[in-house]
Amino acid sequence: MNITRKPALVAALALIVSGLPYAARAQTNLLCNPDLTAGSGDSPQCWQHDPYTMPPGDVTFEWEKDRQPADLSIWNYQPADSRWEQTVHLKPGWYHFTASARTENVGELDTGANISIMESWILSRHVRGTGYWEPIGFYLQVPKETDVVLACRLGFYSSQNTGRAYFRDISVVPVSGPGADDPSFKLQTWAAK
């Protein structure tokens, strides 16, 4: 092998290898229909909406399937804790839950747009007011095999809110551990039942 070509080969191999984890992560999203492209009528496949206790007409759920990328939205006309949900099966280990969220006229005093695990106090940071798309999420350590319900949510337990929230780019990805370089994402541990 020509000595002058060896550094170029090593650099090319390093580039390929460094790209592998990203490609692997992109393919390991555990959600069903994470890009929100499958479904029929007003219902994206694998996603259900839950208005908690709101009377009909006080909340609107929309699947914006014709947008690129597609998104889910929640519009609370009255203070509420409303969400789009999907059950995810997890084995023991670390997971990174992420989404992009944006809001319109979401109240500043109560919990805004977030992703969370139902039947727990695990949630991402939340977005309020009116703004552009931004990432939200959390790292979750699961001690034993379990099912969890991921919620794309506007409001939270005892913290109901009004306005409109949008969600897209939703993912649940197994990881080796939390990313220390990413302070915007919370660390959580699931107490599996």
C-alpha positions in Angstrom: 0.0 0.0 0.0 1.3 3.5 -0.8 2.2 5.3 2.4 0.8 8.6 1.2 -2.6 7.1 0.7 -2.8 5.4 4.1 -3.9 8.6 6.1 -6.7 9.2 3.5 -7.9 5.6 3.9 -7.8 5.8 7.7 -9.8 9.1 7.6 -12.4 7.5 5.3 -12.8 4.5 7.6 -13.1 6.8 10.6 -15.8 8.7 8.8 -17.7 5.6 7.9 -17.4 4.1 11.4 -18.4 7.4 13.1 -21.5 7.5 10.9 -22.6 4.0 12.0 -24.0 4.8 15.4 -26.2 7.6 13.9 -27.5 5.3 11.2 -28.1 2.6 13.7 -29.9 5.0 16.0 -32.1 6.2 13.1 -33.2 2.6 12.5 -33.9 1.6 16.1 -36.8 3.9 16.8 -39.1 1.6 18.8 -42.3 3.6 18.1 -44.9 2.3 15.6 -45.5 4.9 12.9 -43.1 7.5 14.3 -43.2 9.6 11.2 -47.0 9.7 11.4 -47.4 8.8 7.7 -49.6 5.6 8.1 -53.3 5.6 9.1 -56.7 6.4 7.8 -59.3 9.1 8.2 -58.3 11.2 11.2 -56.4 8.5 13.0 -52.6 7.9 12.6 -51.8 4.2 13.0 -50.7 3.2 16.5 -51.7 6.6 18.1 -54.7 7.3 20.2 -55.9 10.5 21.7 -57.2 11.1 25.2 -58.9 14.3 26.4 -58.9 13.2 30.0 -62.2 14.5 31.3 -63.0 17.3 28.8 -66.5 17.6 27.5 -66.8 17.1 23.7 -66.0 20.4 21.9 -63.5 21.7 24.6 -60.5 20.0 22.9 -59.6 19.2 19.3 -57.1 16.6 18.2 -55.7 16.8 14.6 -53.4 14.6 12.6 -51.7 16.9 10.0 -50.8 14.0 7.6 -50.4 16.3 4.6 -47.7 18.4 6.1 -44.0 17.5 5.5 -43.2 16.2 8.0 -46.5 15.2 9.4 -47.5 16.2 12.9 -50.0 15.7 15.7 -51.7 18.6 17.4 -53.8 19.3 20.5 -56.0 22.4 20.9 -57.3 22.9 24.4 -60.0 25.6 24.4 -60.4 25.2 28.2 -57.7 24.3 30.7 -57.0 20.6 30.2 -54.5 17.7 30.3 -54.9 16.3 26.7 -52.6 13.9 24.9 -51.8 11.7 22.0 -50.5 8.3 23.3 -48.7 5.1 22.2 -47.7 2.1 24.2 -44.1 1.0 23.8 -42.5 -2.2 25.0 -39.1 -1.7 26.6 -36.4 -4.2 27.8 -34.0 -3.3 30.6 -31.6 -0.5 29.7 -31.4 3.2 28.8 -33.7 4.9 26.3 -33.8 8.4 24.8 -37.3 9.8 24.3 -37.4 12.8 22.0 -39.8 14.9 19.9 -40.0 18.3 18.4 -42.7 20.6 19.7 -44.1 24.0 19.0 -46.9 26.0 20.6 -49.5 28.7 19.9 -51.0 30.7 22.8 -50.2 28.2 25.5 -50.6 29.6 28.9 -47.4 30.7 30.8 -48.4 29.5 34.3 -49.2 25.8 33.9 -47.5 22.9 32.2 -47.1 23.4 28.4 -46.3 21.0 25.5 -44.3 18.0 26.7 -43.7 14.4 26.3 -44.2 12.1 29.3 -44.7 8.6 30.6 -48.3 8.1 31.7 -49.0 6.9 35.3 -45.7 8.5 36.4 -44.2 12.0 37.0 -41.7 11.5 34.2 -41.8 14.3 31.7 -39.6 16.4 29.5 -39.2 20.1 29.9 -42.2 21.8 28.5 -42.9 24.6 25.9 -45.3 27.5 26.5 -46.3 30.7 24.7 -46.1 30.9 20.9 -42.9 29.8 19.2 -41.0 27.7 16.6 -40.2 24.0 16.6 -37.8 23.0 19.4 -36.5 19.7 20.8 -37.8 18.2 24.0 -37.1 14.9 25.6 -35.6 12.8 28.4 -33.3 9.8 29.0 -35.0 6.9 30.8 -33.5 4.0 32.6 -35.7 0.9 32.7 -34.7 -1.8 35.3 -36.8 -4.6 33.9 -38.9 -5.4 30.9 -42.1 -3.4 30.8 -44.6 -1.5 28.7 -44.9 2.3 29.1 -47.3 4.7 27.6 -45.6 7.6 25.9 -47.8 10.8 25.7 -47.4 13.8 23.5 -49.2 16.2 25.9 -50.5 19.6 26.5 -50.9 20.0 30.3 -50.1 17.5 33.1 -51.5 16.1 36.3 -53.0 19.0 38.3 -51.5 21.5 35.8 -54.0 21.9 33.0 -53.4 24.4 30.2 -55.0 26.1 27.2 -53.7 26.8 23.7 -52.4 24.6 20.9 -49.4 22.2 20.8 -47.9 20.4 17.9 -45.6 17.4 17.9 -43.4 15.7 15.2 -40.1 13.8 14.9 -41.1 11.5 17.8 -38.7 8.8 18.8 -37.9 6.2 21.5 -34.3 5.0 20.9 -32.3 2.5 23.0 -28.9 4.1 24.0 -25.9 2.9 26.0 -26.5 5.7 28.5 -27.4 9.4 28.8 -25.6 11.9 26.6 -23.5 14.0 29.0 -23.2 16.8 26.4 -26.9 17.3 26.2 -28.2 19.3 29.3 -31.6 20.0 27.7 -32.7 16.5 28.3 -33.7 15.2 31.8 -32.5 11.9 33.3 -35.3 9.7 34.7 -35.6 6.2 36.2 -38.8 4.2 35.6 -40.0 2.2 38.6 -41.5 -0.7 36.7 -44.4 -2.4 38.4 
